[in-house]
Amino acid sequence: MYITPNLNRIKEMKKDDKIKCSCDICHGIRNHVILAVEETAGDPDYYMDINYDCIVKCCGCDKVSFYSRYEDIEAGGYDSDGNWENSVTVKRYPEINENIIEVKDFHLVPEMVSQIYNETISAIKTKSFILAGAGMRAIIEAICKDKAISGKILSARINEMLRNGYIAKDDTKKLHGIRFLGNDAVHDIKPATQRELFMALRIINHLLETIYTLSQASSVLDTTIDTYKEFKYLINAKINTPSVKNGTIISLRGLLGEKDCRRIEKNDFASFEKDFCDEITQGIIKIVKITQNKDSDGKNLYEIII
């Protein structure tokens, strides 16, 4: 027996109503208020359906977006209790996908990389999967260009990134996987799957954080120091603290203190101090001079000149 679908089961939407939907700023389901709504209903004598096109604003962050709810009464069905359930389709613009996670401290990523990254994200959201696959490859190209990584082809540049210490060996294999994904898109016009793109995006996000955003960790954490440039920067920072006065005579270890000395390997410290002394002798470093005296361990003592 056919039961006529009940139009009263339609979930009506009106201005100032609140609905729950995803927010790409708050990253989750949030209350949204309807700012405006346009209702379009089909002719009940021909085909029973109704569409609500709404402008909505997130109650958490005030982000305004477009929300469309389409109810197809004819394509509905009965639930286990014999009640009619309309077929419902919801669309958002800009399209929101919970699998797209933003990179923390994205402002630290250089413009040549961030522009391609943002365009690739837009391609994923609009389901332009061929462009998105090519974009993933282009992001790696842009990072190599930004870091002056040499090599005629991308495979060579990825391997060069490993040799320069930008990525780990396991990361190299993953980036080659993204290279293959991009090659298929560009040369074979083959769209990547959504699953492939989301995995590639996770790898790209990790790469951006490793190379750009997490490189700021040393300004927050006491990371190890393994280059002379970092050593020299730390010495300068110590000399410019209020506790260090003009004419102070001290060893480099005494200047750094125990907590900062532990950040430097013993062999590295000896090498860095030699380079430091060479720059004093050459007149490159002028805020410190080497004294004729040694400390109790036979180490050089330095006079601060500021």
GUPAVO-768276 format. One record per atom (N, C-alpha, C): atom name; x, y, z. Coordinates in steps of 0.02 Angstrom, whole numbers, plus 50000, padded with zeros to 5 digits. Layout:
BEGIN
   site      px      py      pz
     CA       X       Y       Z
...
//
This chain:
BEGIN
   site      px      py      pz
      N   50042   49940   50000
     CA   50000   50000   50000
      C   50044   50062   50000
      N   50028   50111   49958
     CA   50067   50172   49953
      C   50040   50223   50003
      N   50084   50252   50043
     CA   50065   50304   50090
      C   50091   50370   50064
      N   50049   50420   50057
     CA   50070   50485   50031
      C   50120   50518   50078
      N   50179   50539   50054
     CA   50227   50573   50096
      C   50197   50635   50128
      N   50215   50647   50190
     CA   50187   50702   50229
      C   50231   50764   50223
      N   50205   50818   50192
     CA   50243   50879   50184
      C   50258   50912   50251
      N   50219   50897   50302
     CA   50230   50927   50367
      C   50295   50902   50400
      N   50324   50848   50373
     CA   50386   50822   50401
      C   50447   50861   50378
      N   50437   50909   50334
     CA   50493   50951   50311
      C   50517   50995   50369
      N   50583   50997   50378
     CA   50612   51040   50430
      C   50618   51111   50402
      N   50570   51153   50422
     CA   50567   51221   50396
      C   50626   51262   50422
      N   50651   51308   50381
     CA   50706   51351   50399
      C   50685   51423   50391
      N   50696   51464   50443
     CA   50674   51534   50442
      C   50732   51579   50466
      N   50729   51642   50448
     CA   50778   51692   50470
      C   50779   51694   50547
      N   50839   51698   50574
     CA   50853   51701   50646
      C   50850   51632   50680
      N   50831   51580   50642
     CA   50836   51512   50670
      C   50910   51494   50680
      N   50922   51446   50723
     CA   50990   51421   50732
      C   50994   51349   50708
      N   51049   51334   50673
     CA   51061   51266   50649
      C   51132   51245   50672
      N   51145   51181   50671
     CA   51212   51156   50687
      C   51245   51131   50623
      N   51305   51156   50610
     CA   51344   51133   50552
      C   51417   51147   50564
      N   51460   51122   50520
     CA   51532   51128   50529
      C   51555   51200   50515
      N   51608   51220   50551
     CA   51640   51285   50540
      C   51714   51272   50526
      N   51740   51300   50470
     CA   51810   51287   50452
      C   51858   51329   50494
      N   51833   51379   50530
     CA   51875   51418   50575
      C   51878   51385   50644
      N   51820   51367   50670
     CA   51817   51336   50737
      C   51835   51262   50736
      N   51836   51231   50676
     CA   51854   51161   50667
      C   51808   51115   50709
      N   51745   51116   50692
     CA   51698   51072   50725
      C   51627   51094   50712
      N   51579   51055   50739
     CA   51509   51072   50732
      C   51493   51130   50780
      N   51465   51184   50754
     CA   51448   51242   50794
      C   51378   51268   50777
      N   51348   51304   50824
     CA   51285   51337   50810
      C   51295   51393   50759
      N   51249   51397   50710
     CA   51250   51451   50661
      C   51181   51484   50660
      N   51179   51550   50656
     CA   51116   51585   50650
      C   51103   51600   50576
      N   51039   51593   50556
     CA   51021   51606   50487
      C   51009   51681   50478
      N   51050   51712   50435
     CA   51043   51784   50422
      C   50991   51799   50369
      N   50987   51755   50319
     CA   50938   51762   50265
      C   50924   51693   50236
      N   50863   51684   50210
     CA   50845   51619   50182
      C   50798   51629   50123
      N   50810   51591   50071
     CA   50767   51590   50012
      C   50739   51520   50003
      N   50673   51515   50004
     CA   50640   51449   49999
      C   50614   51439   49929
      N   50630   51380   49900
     CA   50606   51363   49834
      C   50573   51294   49838
      N   50507   51292   49824
     CA   50470   51229   49830
      C   50445   51205   49762
      N   50446   51140   49752
     CA   50420   51112   49691
      C   50344   51109   49691
      N   50314   51098   49634
     CA   50242   51094   49627
      C   50218   51026   49654
      N   50178   51026   49708
     CA   50156   50962   49737
      C   50119   50917   49688
      N   50089   50948   49636
     CA   50053   50907   49586
      C   50100   50876   49535
      N   50164   50900   49536
     CA   50211   50873   49488
      C   50268   50834   49522
      N   50305   50868   49566
     CA   50360   50835   49603
      C   50369   50872   49668
      N   50367   50835   49723
     CA   50369   50866   49789
      C   50441   50870   49814
      N   50469   50930   49814
     CA   50535   50941   49844
      C   50538   51014   49866
      N   50588   51030   49906
     CA   50595   51098   49932
      C   50669   51111   49945
      N   50691   51173   49931
     CA   50760   51191   49941
      C   50764   51256   49981
      N   50809   51256   50031
     CA   50822   51316   50070
      C   50894   51339   50057
      N   50901   51398   50028
     CA   50968   51427   50019
      C   50976   51481   50072
      N   51028   51473   50115
     CA   51035   51516   50173
      C   51104   51548   50177
      N   51105   51609   50204
     CA   51167   51640   50226
      C   51169   51631   50302
      N   51222   51600   50326
     CA   51226   51584   50398
      C   51290   51613   50428
      N   51287   51627   50493
     CA   51346   51653   50528
      C   51360   51611   50589
      N   51423   51591   50596
     CA   51444   51550   50653
      C   51436   51590   50718
      N   51406   51559   50768
     CA   51396   51593   50833
      C   51461   51594   50873
      N   51511   51557   50851
     CA   51575   51556   50887
      C   51625   51607   50861
      N   51633   51610   50795
     CA   51685   51654   50766
      C   51658   51707   50719
      N   51592   51707   50707
     CA   51558   51756   50663
      C   51575   51746   50589
      N   51604   51689   50570
     CA   51618   51676   50499
      C   51552   51667   50462
      N   51544   51703   50407
     CA   51483   51699   50366
      C   51495   51651   50308
      N   51447   51608   50295
     CA   51453   51560   50240
      C   51384   51546   50211
      N   51383   51505   50159
     CA   51321   51487   50124
      C   51302   51415   50142
      N   51239   51405   50157
     CA   51214   51339   50177
      C   51152   51324   50135
      N   51152   51266   50104
     CA   51095   51245   50063
      C   51068   51178   50088
      N   51003   51175   50100
     CA   50972   51112   50122
      C   50916   51094   50071
      N   50925   51037   50039
     CA   50876   51013   49989
      C   50841   50951   50015
      N   50774   50953   50017
     CA   50735   50895   50039
      C   50695   50869   49981
      N   50707   50807   49963
     CA   50672   50774   49908
      C   50621   50726   49938
      N   50558   50748   49938
     CA   50506   50707   49970
      C   50492   50644   49929
      N   50495   50650   49864
     CA   50481   50593   49820
      C   50534   50538   49827
      N   50596   50558   49842
     CA   50651   50509   49846
      C   50662   50484   49917
      N   50616   50501   49962
     CA   50624   50480   50031
      C   50606   50407   50041
      N   50597   50387   50102
     CA   50580   50318   50118
      C   50553   50313   50188
      N   50531   50253   50206
     CA   50502   50241   50272
      C   50554   50215   50321
      N   50550   50238   50382
     CA   50595   50212   50433
      C   50566   50149   50464
      N   50599   50121   50515
     CA   50577   50057   50545
      C   50510   50063   50579
      N   50490   50126   50596
     CA   50425   50135   50628
      C   50369   50152   50578
      N   50386   50150   50515
     CA   50336   50164   50464
      C   50326   50238   50450
      N   50371   50279   50476
     CA   50366   50351   50463
      C   50408   50370   50402
      N   50381   50418   50365
     CA   50416   50440   50304
      C   50476   50484   50322
      N   50534   50470   50291
     CA   50594   50512   50300
      C   50613   50540   50232
      N   50615   50606   50227
     CA   50634   50638   50164
      C   50708   50627   50150
      N   50725   50625   50085
     CA   50795   50623   50066
      C   50823   50694   50072
      N   50877   50701   50111
     CA   50904   50767   50125
      C   50976   50773   50100
      N   50991   50827   50065
     CA   51058   50842   50042
      C   51078   50911   50067
      N   51136   50914   50100
     CA   51160   50978   50127
      C   51225   50997   50092
      N   51232   51060   50071
     CA   51293   51084   50040
      C   51315   51148   50075
      N   51381   51159   50076
     CA   51410   51219   50105
      C   51456   51252   50055
      N   51460   51319   50060
     CA   51509   51355   50020
      C   51537   51412   50062
      N   51603   51417   50070
     CA   51653   51371   50043
      C   51645   51301   50073
      N   51660   51251   50031
     CA   51652   51182   50054
      C   51699   51168   50112
      N   51672   51133   50162
     CA   51711   51118   50222
      C   51724   51043   50224
      N   51787   51025   50237
     CA   51804   50955   50244
      C   51847   50948   50307
      N   51823   50907   50354
     CA   51857   50900   50418
      C   51926   50867   50411
      N   51939   50836   50352
     CA   52005   50804   50343
      C   52060   50855   50326
      N   52039   50917   50311
     CA   52089   50968   50294
      C   52108   51005   50358
      N   52168   50991   50382
     CA   52193   51021   50444
      C   52244   51075   50427
      N   52236   51133   50456
     CA   52281   51189   50441
      C   52349   51180   50475
      N   52399   51208   50443
     CA   52467   51208   50472
      C   52471   51262   50526
      N   52498   51243   50583
     CA   52507   51291   50637
      C   52560   51343   50618
      N   52550   51405   50640
     CA   52598   51460   50625
      C   52612   51466   50550
      N   52557   51463   50511
     CA   52564   51462   50438
      C   52596   51527   50412
      N   52594   51581   50452
     CA   52623   51644   50430
      C   52699   51640   50421
      N   52729   51587   50449
     CA   52802   51578   50443
      C   52821   51546   50376
      N   52773   51520   50340
     CA   52786   51489   50274
      C   52794   51544   50222
      N   52847   51544   50181
     CA   52858   51597   50132
      C   52803   51600   50080
      N   52793   51659   50051
     CA   52736   51671   50007
      C   52737   51626   49946
      N   52795   51612   49916
     CA   52797   51570   49856
      C   52771   51500   49870
      N   52779   51477   49932
     CA   52754   51411   49952
      C   52681   51415   49974
      N   52664   51465   50014
     CA   52596   51470   50041
      C   52545   51482   49986
      N   52563   51518   49933
     CA   52515   51531   49879
      C   52496   51466   49844
      N   52546   51425   49827
     CA   52531   51362   49794
      C   52493   51316   49842
      N   52512   51316   49906
     CA   52478   51275   49955
      C   52404   51293   49959
      N   52388   51358   49964
     CA   52319   51380   49970
      C   52278   51363   49907
      N   52310   51370   49848
     CA   52275   51353   49786
      C   52261   51278   49782
      N   52308   51238   49809
     CA   52298   51165   49809
      C   52241   51146   49856
      N   52237   51179   49914
     CA   52182   51166   49961
      C   52116   51183   49928
      N   52114   51239   49893
     CA   52052   51259   49858
      C   52032   51207   49806
      N   52082   51178   49771
     CA   52068   51127   49721
      C   52038   51065   49754
      N   52063   51047   49813
     CA   52035   50989   49849
      C   51963   51002   49868
      N   51950   51062   49895
     CA   51883   51079   49919
      C   51832   51080   49862
      N   51854   51100   49802
     CA   51808   51102   49745
      C   51810   51038   49704
      N   51844   50988   49731
     CA   51849   50922   49699
      C   51883   50925   49630
      N   51929   50972   49622
     CA   51970   50975   49561
      C   52032   50933   49573
      N   52024   50867   49570
     CA   52075   50821   49594
      C   52136   50816   49549
      N   52129   50831   49485
     CA   52188   50832   49441
      C   52232   50892   49460
      N   52202   50950   49468
     CA   52239   51010   49488
      C   52269   51001   49557
      N   52232   50968   49602
     CA   52257   50958   49670
      C   52319   50913   49670
      N   52318   50860   49629
     CA   52376   50816   49624
      C   52437   50852   49598
      N   52426   50894   49546
     CA   52482   50933   49519
      C   52506   50984   49571
      N   52459   51011   49610
     CA   52477   51060   49661
      C   52521   51031   49716
      N   52508   50969   49735
     CA   52549   50936   49787
      C   52621   50933   49764
      N   52631   50914   49702
     CA   52699   50911   49674
      C   52730   50980   49672
      N   52690   51030   49652
     CA   52715   51098   49646
      C   52736   51127   49713
      N   52704   51106   49767
     CA   52723   51130   49834
      C   52795   51109   49850
      N   52810   51045   49834
     CA   52879   51020   49845
      C   52928   51059   49803
      N   52910   51073   49740
     CA   52953   51112   49695
      C   52966   51181   49726
      N   52914   51212   49753
     CA   52920   51280   49781
      C   52966   51280   49843
      N   52960   51228   49884
     CA   53003   51223   49943
      C   53076   51216   49922
      N   53088   51175   49872
     CA   53157   51166   49846
      C   53185   51232   49820
      N   53143   51269   49784
     CA   53165   51334   49757
      C   53180   51382   49814
      N   53137   51384   49865
     CA   53146   51429   49921
      C   53211   51414   49959
      N   53227   51350   49964
     CA   53286   51329   50001
      C   53348   51321   49957
      N   53342   51343   49893
     CA   53398   51340   49846
      C   53425   51269   49840
      N   53380   51220   49836
     CA   53400   51150   49827
      C   53414   51138   49753
      N   53474   51115   49737
     CA   53494   51106   49667
      C   53470   51039   49640
      N   53472   51034   49574
     CA   53452   50972   49540
      C   53409   50988   49480
      N   53422   50952   49425
     CA   53385   50966   49363
      C   53314   50940   49366
      N   53302   50885   49402
     CA   53236   50857   49407
      C   53215   50851   49480
      N   53150   50845   49492
     CA   53125   50846   49561
      C   53150   50788   49602
      N   53158   50729   49571
     CA   53182   50671   49609
      C   53251   50685   49638
      N   53293   50718   49599
     CA   53361   50735   49623
      C   53357   50787   49679
      N   53311   50834   49673
     CA   53305   50886   49725
      C   53279   50858   49790
      N   53233   50809   49786
     CA   53208   50777   49847
      C   53266   50742   49883
      N   53307   50706   49845
     CA   53364   50671   49875
      C   53414   50722   49904
      N   53420   50779   49871
     CA   53466   50832   49895
      C   53440   50861   49961
      N   53374   50864   49968
     CA   53345   50888   50032
      C   53365   50842   50089
      N   53368   50778   50075
     CA   53390   50730   50125
      C   53463   50742   50144
      N   53505   50752   50093
     CA   53577   50762   50105
      C   53590   50828   50143
      N   53545   50877   50134
     CA   53553   50941   50168
      C   53521   50942   50237
      N   53492   50886   50256
     CA   53465   50881   50324
      C   53396   50911   50334
      N   53361   50929   50279
     CA   53295   50958   50286
      C   53242   50904   50302
      N   53253   50844   50278
     CA   53205   50789   50289
      C   53241   50726   50310
      N   53203   50680   50339
     CA   53230   50615   50358
      C   53222   50565   50300
      N   53254   50507   50306
     CA   53253   50458   50252
      C   53182   50434   50238
      N   53143   50421   50291
     CA   53074   50400   50281
      C   53033   50453   50245
      N   53047   50516   50260
     CA   53011   50571   50226
      C   53027   50572   50152
      N   53087   50554   50133
     CA   53107   50553   50063
      C   53062   50507   50022
      N   53050   50448   50048
     CA   53007   50399   50012
      C   52936   50427   50004
      N   52912   50461   50055
     CA   52844   50489   50051
      C   52839   50545   50000
      N   52891   50586   49998
     CA   52891   50641   49949
      C   52896   50615   49878
      N   52933   50561   49868
     CA   52934   50530   49802
      C   52865   50504   49783
      N   52827   50480   49833
     CA   52758   50458   49820
      C   52715   50515   49796
      N   52723   50574   49826
     CA   52686   50633   49804
      C   52709   50655   49735
      N   52774   50647   49721
     CA   52800   50662   49654
      C   52766   50619   49602
      N   52759   50554   49616
     CA   52724   50509   49569
      C   52652   50531   49560
      N   52619   50551   49615
     CA   52550   50574   49613
      C   52543   50634   49567
      N   52590   50681   49574
     CA   52589   50741   49532
      C   52604   50726   49459
      N   52651   50679   49448
     CA   52668   50660   49379
      C   52607   50629   49343
      N   52570   50588   49379
     CA   52510   50557   49350
      C   52459   50610   49331
      N   52454   50662   49373
     CA   52405   50715   49359
      C   52427   50757   49299
      N   52491   50773   49296
     CA   52516   50818   49243
      C   52524   50783   49176
      N   52554   50723   49177
     CA   52571   50689   49114
      C   52515   50644   49089
      N   52479   50611   49134
     CA   52427   50564   49114
      C   52357   50591   49124
      N   52351   50653   49149
     CA   52286   50685   49164
      C   52244   50637   49206
      N   52276   50608   49256
     CA   52242   50559   49300
      C   52226   50593   49367
      N   52163   50596   49385
     CA   52146   50627   49449
      C   52166   50583   49508
      N   52192   50614   49560
     CA   52206   50577   49621
      C   52141   50563   49657
      N   52140   50511   49697
     CA   52081   50498   49738
      C   52082   50544   49799
      N   52023   50552   49828
     CA   52018   50594   49888
      C   52061   50566   49944
      N   52063   50501   49951
     CA   52104   50469   50002
      C   52178   50484   49991
      N   52201   50480   49928
     CA   52271   50494   49913
      C   52288   50567   49929
      N   52243   50612   49913
     CA   52256   50683   49924
      C   52259   50700   49998
      N   52215   50671   50038
     CA   52216   50685   50109
      C   52280   50658   50141
      N   52303   50601   50118
     CA   52366   50574   50145
      C   52425   50618   50122
      N   52424   50638   50059
     CA   52476   50682   50033
      C   52477   50748   50071
      N   52418   50773   50088
     CA   52413   50837   50125
      C   52443   50830   50195
      N   52432   50774   50227
     CA   52462   50762   50293
      C   52539   50763   50288
      N   52565   50733   50236
     CA   52638   50731   50226
      C   52664   50801   50212
      N   52629   50839   50170
     CA   52649   50907   50154
      C   52647   50951   50216
      N   52595   50944   50257
     CA   52589   50984   50318
      C   52648   50969   50365
      N   52665   50905   50370
     CA   52723   50885   50412
      C   52787   50916   50385
      N   52794   50918   50318
     CA   52853   50946   50287
      C   52858   51021   50301
      N   52802   51056   50295
     CA   52801   51129   50307
      C   52818   51144   50380
      N   52790   51105   50425
     CA   52804   51117   50496
      C   52877   51102   50512
      N   52904   51048   50483
     CA   52974   51030   50496
      C   53022   51084   50471
      N   53010   51108   50410
     CA   53057   51155   50378
      C   53046   51227   50400
      N   52983   51246   50411
     CA   52970   51317   50424
      C   52946   51331   50495
      N   52890   51303   50516
     CA   52861   51325   50580
      C   52898   51297   50640
      N   52918   51233   50637
     CA   52953   51204   50694
      C   53026   51226   50698
      N   53049   51261   50645
     CA   53117   51288   50649
      C   53121   51343   50701
      N   53063   51368   50723
     CA   53062   51419   50775
      C   53066   51390   50845
      N   53072   51323   50850
     CA   53071   51290   50916
      C   53128   51314   50960
      N   53185   51332   50930
     CA   53242   51353   50970
      C   53230   51418   51007
      N   53180   51457   50985
     CA   53164   51519   51020
      C   53120   51506   51080
      N   53094   51445   51086
     CA   53051   51427   51142
      C   53083   51374   51186
      N   53115   51324   51153
     CA   53146   51269   51189
      C   53222   51274   51185
      N   53256   51245   51234
     CA   53329   51242   51233
      C   53350   51183   51189
      N   53351   51194   51124
     CA   53371   51141   51077
      C   53447   51136   51074
      N   53472   51082   51045
     CA   53544   51074   51039
      C   53572   51123   50988
      N   53636   51141   50998
     CA   53670   51188   50953
      C   53725   51150   50917
      N   53720   51145   50850
     CA   53769   51106   50813
      C   53800   51144   50755
      N   53791   51210   50753
     CA   53824   51250   50702
      C   53857   51310   50736
      N   53911   51333   50705
     CA   53947   51391   50732
      C   53902   51453   50732
      N   53860   51460   50681
     CA   53815   51517   50677
      C   53770   51520   50739
      N   53742   51463   50759
     CA   53700   51462   50819
      C   53740   51477   50882
      N   53801   51449   50884
     CA   53846   51461   50941
      C   53861   51536   50948
      N   53878   51567   50893
     CA   53896   51639   50894
      C   53835   51681   50914
      N   53777   51662   50889
     CA   53715   51698   50906
      C   53702   51694   50982
      N   53713   51635   51011
     CA   53702   51626   51082
      C   53752   51667   51123
      N   53815   51668   51102
     CA   53866   51708   51137
      C   53847   51782   51136
      N   53826   51806   51078
     CA   53806   51876   51073
      C   53746   51892   51118
      N   53698   51845   51121
     CA   53639   51855   51163
      C   53659   51859   51237
      N   53707   51817   51257
     CA   53730   51818   51327
      C   53766   51883   51343
      N   53808   51906   51297
     CA   53846   51968   51309
      C   53799   52028   51317
      N   53743   52026   51282
     CA   53696   52083   51282
      C   53645   52079   51339
      N   53654   52034   51387
     CA   53610   52032   51445
      C   53634   52083   51496
      N   53588   52111   51537
     CA   53607   52163   51586
      C   53660   52141   51637
      N   53665   52076   51650
     CA   53712   52052   51701
      C   53784   52054   51678
      N   53796   52060   51613
     CA   53864   52061   51586
      C   53885   52134   51577
      N   53937   52154   51611
     CA   53960   52223   51611
      C   54024   52231   51568
      N   54036   52292   51548
     CA   54098   52308   51512
      C   54158   52294   51557
      N   54208   52260   51529
     CA   54267   52243   51567
      C   54264   52177   51602
      N   54207   52143   51600
     CA   54201   52077   51630
      C   54251   52029   51598
      N   54287   51991   51638
     CA   54333   51940   51613
      C   54305   51872   51631
      N   54295   51830   51581
     CA   54260   51767   51592
      C   54276   51718   51536
      N   54270   51653   51549
     CA   54278   51602   51497
      C   54212   51596   51459
      N   54215   51566   51400
     CA   54153   51557   51362
      C   54104   51511   51398
      N   54130   51459   51430
     CA   54087   51414   51468
      C   54055   51451   51527
      N   54094   51494   51559
     CA   54067   51533   51614
      C   54014   51582   51590
      N   54025   51610   51531
     CA   53977   51657   51503
      C   53911   51622   51486
      N   53916   51562   51458
     CA   53856   51526   51439
      C   53819   51496   51498
      N   53856   51471   51546
     CA   53825   51439   51603
      C   53811   51365   51589
      N   53798   51328   51641
     CA   53790   51255   51635
      C   53734   51235   51589
      N   53675   51269   51594
     CA   53617   51248   51555
      C   53627   51257   51480
      N   53663   51310   51460
     CA   53674   51319   51389
      C   53734   51279   51364
      N   53783   51266   51408
     CA   53839   51224   51388
      C   53817   51153   51372
      N   53766   51129   51407
     CA   53743   51060   51395
      C   53712   51053   51325
      N   53696   51108   51293
     CA   53665   51106   51227
      C   53717   51094   51172
      N   53782   51095   51190
     CA   53835   51091   51140
      C   53879   51031   51155
      N   53889   50988   51106
     CA   53933   50931   51114
      C   54005   50954   51128
      N   54043   50915   51168
     CA   54110   50934   51188
      C   54155   50949   51129
      N   54156   50905   51080
     CA   54199   50915   51021
      C   54177   50976   50981
      N   54110   50987   50977
     CA   54085   51046   50941
      C   54106   51110   50977
      N   54104   51109   51044
     CA   54121   51169   51082
      C   54193   51190   51066
      N   54239   51141   51066
     CA   54309   51156   51052
      C   54318   51186   50982
      N   54281   51158   50934
     CA   54286   51182   50865
      C   54256   51253   50859
      N   54199   51264   50892
     CA   54167   51329   50889
      C   54210   51383   50923
      N   54242   51365   50980
     CA   54283   51414   51015
      C   54344   51433   50972
      N   54371   51384   50936
     CA   54428   51399   50891
      C   54407   51449   50838
      N   54348   51437   50807
     CA   54323   51483   50756
      C   54310   51552   50786
      N   54286   51553   50848
     CA   54271   51615   50883
      C   54336   51656   50894
      N   54388   51620   50916
     CA   54453   51653   50926
      C   54482   51679   50861
      N   54474   51639   50807
     CA   54499   51661   50742
      C   54465   51726   50720
      N   54400   51732   50732
     CA   54364   51792   50712
      C   54383   51853   50755
      N   54401   51840   50818
     CA   54427   51894   50860
      C   54493   51919   50833
      N   54538   51872   50817
     CA   54604   51889   50791
      C   54599   51927   50724
      N   54551   51907   50683
     CA   54542   51939   50617
      C   54505   52005   50621
      N   54482   52023   50681
     CA   54446   52086   50690
      C   54373   52084   50671
      N   54348   52023   50658
     CA   54277   52016   50640
      C   54234   52027   50702
      N   54255   51997   50758
     CA   54221   52005   50822
      C   54258   52059   50862
      N   54222   52112   50881
     CA   54255   52168   50914
      C   54229   52182   50984
      N   54178   52145   51006
     CA   54151   52156   51073
      C   54183   52112   51126
      N   54232   52071   51104
     CA   54268   52026   51149
      C   54341   52026   51129
      N   54385   52022   51178
     CA   54456   52012   51161
      C   54484   51957   51206
      N   54534   51922   51179
     CA   54565   51867   51215
      C   54617   51896   51263
      N   54615   51876   51327
     CA   54665   51899   51376
      C   54725   51853   51375
      N   54777   51874   51410
     CA   54838   51834   51415
      C   54831   51779   51468
      N   54780   51783   51509
     CA   54772   51736   51565
      C   54728   51677   51545
      N   54732   51624   51585
     CA   54691   51564   51576
      C   54653   51551   51641
      N   54599   51513   51636
     CA   54563   51494   51697
      C   54597   51434   51729
      N   54569   51407   51783
     CA   54600   51353   51820
      C   54605   51289   51779
      N   54566   51284   51727
     CA   54569   51225   51684
      C   54611   51237   51622
      N   54644   51294   51620
     CA   54687   51310   51562
      C   54649   51335   51502
      N   54586   51356   51511
     CA   54545   51380   51456
      C   54555   51456   51447
      N   54543   51479   51387
     CA   54549   51551   51373
      C   54502   51592   51415
      N   54523   51651   51434
     CA   54480   51700   51466
      C   54471   51758   51418
      N   54413   51787   51419
     CA   54395   51840   51371
      C   54372   51902   51410
      N   54389   51960   51383
     CA   54366   52023   51412
      C   54311   52051   51368
      N   54255   52069   51401
     CA   54198   52096   51365
      C   54209   52170   51354
      N   54199   52192   51291
     CA   54208   52263   51274
      C   54142   52288   51243
      N   54100   52320   51284
     CA   54036   52344   51258
      C   54024   52416   51280
//
